[in-house]
Amino acid sequence: MTRILIVEDEQVVAWHIREALEKLGYEVVASVASGTRAIEQAETERPDLVLMDIRLKGKIDGVTAAEQIYTRFDIPIIYLTAHTDENTLQRATRTAPFGYLVKPLRAQELKTTIEVTLHRHQLEQAARQTQQQLSTTLTSIGDATIATDLHGTITFMNPAAEELTGWHAADALGQSISDVLILIQEDSREVIENPLRQAIAQGTTVKLGDRVLLRTKDGQEKAVGDSAAPIRNADGVIVGGVVIFHDLTERRQAEIVTQQTQAALIGTLKTRTEELQGMLSCTQLLRRFVEQTQNTTETTQILHTLVQQVGESFHADYCWISLHDAAISSATLSYEFIRPGFQLPGAPPPASAIGAQITLSAFPRFYFSIFQRELWLNPDQDVLPLPYQQLLPPASQLLILPFFDDQRVLGEVGILRGAATGWNKPQAELLTQVLNQCAIVLRQTQVSHKAQTQAYDSDLLSYLKEDFLSSVSSELRTPLTNMRMAVEMLRRTTQALKLAAQSPEGAQTREVLLQKLEDYVQVVQEEWQKEFTLINDLLSFHELEPGELGTFSCVDLQRWLPQTLSPFMLQAAQNRQELSFEVSPYLTDVLIHQPTLKRIVSELLRNACKFTPSHQQIRVVVEPAGQWWQLRVTNTGVEISPEECERAFEPFYRGVHTERWRHNGLGLGLALVKRLALRLSGDITVKSGNHQTTFTLTLPLSQ
């Protein structure tokens, strides 16, 4: 039950008020006639509400008593008044009363005012409690916190914010947030917009960017990080904002130290990594060189492999090998590697320096070091032979190494790279040793090949003869045997047809026999075609004798390739295969023996159409590769083992591991292609994996 204290100096009025309150269900704790007694009763009884007459007799009137009761005991006051002067009303208004009631009182109005007053007081108490809890929380947290009203006027500042900004809370309260929290961009030194005003205006949380400084009251600058957010009331209406920020100075200093340490470690690690990568590149270079040349005895192929491996392993723009003549009087730039997209100075692509001649005696300083087996690392341009000077683009890194075996200096190897990829001396010296090992491998290969050729030449010829005769006899005999059996079956079927013609029920039998007759004819035709192909391959293989190919002509690959592929487009469509091609726009005309090229491409496409499963792809790609150009034929859905890849170009080899690659014939198709490619001063290779196989024909741009 609500407990009410009545303060009224007229006893009759007080009695009527008590009676009305009790009828309304309220408890009257006391009824007093003076302000002094009202204060005493409020302290002892602690009522829920006080009905206070403004005009009271005595030293303390109703306004003064109400102010003390509300201030000291937090008890809500409702003023009772009949009439009063203007000055007294203004005093009463300043005490923030909860309501006014004009005498004489009406019961319903009295009840409404009391209930509204009690509800309002409960809300104010809850708000003060929440505000106190919030203030205590914000004061106790370690981060600096400032709160403002809707206009950006500071209403709260905790001790951490005082320490960080240099402002005392008493001085900052009532100030604009823009005058206390001054933020500047560290790099541009410009004052940035206050994030709290942005948060209030946008209604969202706003965070500071990187590298922001707080300018304190005494002019110091501190690195800070912060976030600002709007404050909303229970209805979601923005009534102010709060910004929380913290000092980042120590963290920034620690980050700087960490960055400096990290930079030093990265520099050391980078240097060491480059050295290790150089060693690894040299080791891999030697391994790949040995792997790719172990079955090769041709000096040209070995040196071509070497210059390609050096260029690719060390990411060179340009790499070359110059060889000295037997008299050690001149050097010839004989092999080169050109990175795709790199252009030699003063020459349109595709440029080549192969064939450049150097007289050794004209450059004694340069070749004295080469013959002493010493390298040149970014030498002065006037030291270099003139052809080498012409190779140098601006801002490049040049390394020239002696190329020597265990007997003499064979020449020099040059590697040209961009300025961003420099050399170090240990890496260059290690590469010199690797090239020395490659030169020794080259000499040993030549010596070994010569000895093996002399020792086993007669045995090899005998073996090849026997193997050839065995393969030919077997392959020629098989189609003949099949044709003989088919002819015998044709004879028997013909006799059966004659007998069926004499039988009354022979009509149905004749249909069956006629179908068999067609099947046997088909067998004869297919076996004849096999025999014809075998003989044709033998004759073609025999006709490839050493000698001149004939006239070379300029071929426009953009037009020539579609014409050559046209017959195979129909065959691929019949096999439900997808055949496509692409010619690089950077490669159009090539000088080539056109009939030989057409024969190679046709053989590759014939095999691709034959062995590619249905619903798989066959793709032909033509593109430049330095001073060479390449034609690649790739078919998907087909994969052959590494062992078969190595033997794919051997005469009479037809594969043994997968049925897809087993086919009739002497196994001369790819052997013919290999010999034709070599006659064009090129080569052909095969790689297989990931359910696809690629044949790559590599030919020189100039013959």
Secondary structure, 3 states (H helix, E strand, C coil): CCEEEEECCCHHHHHHHHHHHHHCCCEEEEEECCHHHHHHHHHHHCCCEEEEECCCCCCCCHHHHHHHHHHHHCCCEEEEECCCCHHHHHHHHHCCCCEEEECCCCHHHHHHHHHHHHHHHHHHHHHHHHHHHHHHHHHHCCCEEEEEECCCEEEEECHHHHHHHCCCHHHHCCCEHHHHCEEEECCCCCECCCHHHHHHHHCCCEECCCCEEEECCCCCEEEEEEEEEEEECCCCCEEEEEEEEEECHHHHHHHHHHHHHHHHHHHHHHHHHHHHHHHHHHHHHHHHHHHHHCCCCCHHHHHHHHHHHHHHHCCCCEEEEEEECCCCCEEEEEEEEECCCCCCCCCCCCCCCCCCEEEHHHCHHHHHHHHCCCCEECCCHHHCCHHHHCCCCCCEEEEEEEEECCCCEEEEEEEEEECCCCCCHHHHHHHHHHHHHHHHHHHHHHHHHHHHHHHHHHHHHHHHHHHHHHHHHHHHHHHHHHHHHHHHHHHHHHHHHHHHHHCCCHHHHHHHHHHHHHHHHHHHHHHHHHHHHHHHHHHHHHHCCCCCCCCCEEEEHHHHHHHHHHHHHHHHHHCCCEEEEEECCCCCEEEECHHHHHHHHHHHHHHHHHHCCCCCEEEEEEEEECCEEEEEEEEECCCCCHHHHHHCCCCCCCCCCCHHHCCCCCCCHHHHHHHHHHHCCCEEEEEEECCEEEEEEEEECCC
